Amino acid sequence: MRKISIFLFIVGVITTIALIIYFKTVVNPVDSDSMTIDGSGNMIAKWPLFIGIILTFVGGVFFYASIDEENKA
């Protein structure tokens, strides 16, 4: 469980940093649920920033639970 929690934490941090750098909110001429069209006509995926934050939080909780579980044994 500890390896999975570390993996989730690292993936969450990388996702958060990548989305801060690459995800720009702009006024889109056409909105839909999972895909939008930007001003130049290209389709872009809308990945919200909180996905990375949630992965980081879940990884941290799992890591804390594995440490707590180890201390009880």
Secondary structure, 3 states (H helix, E strand, C coil): CHHHHHHHHHHHHHHHHHHHHHCCCCCCCECCCCEEECCCCCEEECCCCHHHHHHHHHHHHHHHHHHHHHHHC
